[in-house]
Amino acid sequence: AVDNCWDFYHAMITHPSSGMAGWRAGYIAKPGEPDKVLMTPFNHVSVLGEYGHAIGGWAIPDRETADKLNYGMVDTTWRDKPEAEQILGEVGMRAANAHPNIFPNL
């Protein structure tokens, strides 16, 4: 069964033990250290497609925000290329780091 995929609280509900253990997207946080990324409010985006396909998650307005959300561990320089926005469009750029889903029953 698939649960709470697009509402973007899936990780905090389904995978809480990783947070309790201090795992933060590739690095281990010190005990009691708050997660400055996950505790920051962000706008969300949901893009509905055909046949039940969808993408949902944080709306990423720019490269600086994208770098912050992935703790600077993923190369996001593709966002600087003019052809990226030309190909993806405004919505595609904002949804580029969101979670895709192909389950037609949701």
N, C-alpha and C positions, 0 to 999 in steps of 0.2 A: 504494500500500500504506500501511497505517496502522501505526505502531509506537509502542510504549511510551506510549500516551496516558494511562492511568490511574495509572501508577506514579509519576508526577510527577517523573521525572528526564528527561522528554522535552526540556525546554528546554535543559538542560545537555548533553545528548547531541546533539540535533538542531541547536541554534543556538549553538554555542560561540563562533563568531566575533564575535557581538554582545557577549558578555561580555568577550572579549579586547580588543575595541575600546573597552570602558568604558561601553557603553550600559546604563543601569539604569532601565528602566521610565519613560522620558521625560526622564532627565537623564544627562549624561555624567560618569562618575566620573574622578577624577584617577588617573594611572598608579600602580598598586600599591595603590590604595585598596580594601580588602576590602568586599564587599557584606554589610552587617550584617543585611539581611533574609534573603537566600537562604542565608546560612551559619547561621541560627538554626534549631534543630530544632523542628519542629511536629508535632503529631499529624495524622494523615490520616483522611479519610473516603471511603468508596466507597458510593454508593447505586445499587443495581441496579434497573432498571425492566423494563417489558415489552418484548418484541421486541428485546432486545439493547441497549436504551438504558441509559445509565448516566451518573453524575456522579462525579468523583473529584478529589481534591486535598487541600489543607490544610484541616483542620477549624478553622474560625474561631469561637472561643467568644464573642467580644464585639467591640464597635465599636473599642475601643482596638487590639486585635490586627489588625482589618481595616484600620485606618488605617496601621498600621505596615507591613503587607504590601504596600500600594499606595503606599508612600512619601508618604502624605498627599495624594496627587494626585487621589483620587476621593472624591466626597461619599458618606459612609456614614451620614448622619444618619437615613436610613430605618430603620436598626436601632433607633433610639430610639422609634419609633412602636409602641404596643401592638398595633395590628392586624397589624404585620409578623409577629410571632411567632404570632399567632392564625392567620394565613393559611398561613405556611410550616411552623409547628411547630418543635420543637426540632432535629430533624435538618435540616430545610430551612434554618434559620438558620445552622447550622454549615457546611452545604455551599453556601451562597449564592455564595461566590467561587470555587467549584471549577470544573473544566473539564467541560462536558457533552459527551457523545459519542453519536452515533446509529448507529454501525457495528455491525450485528448479528453480524458475524463475530468480534468480540473478546470 
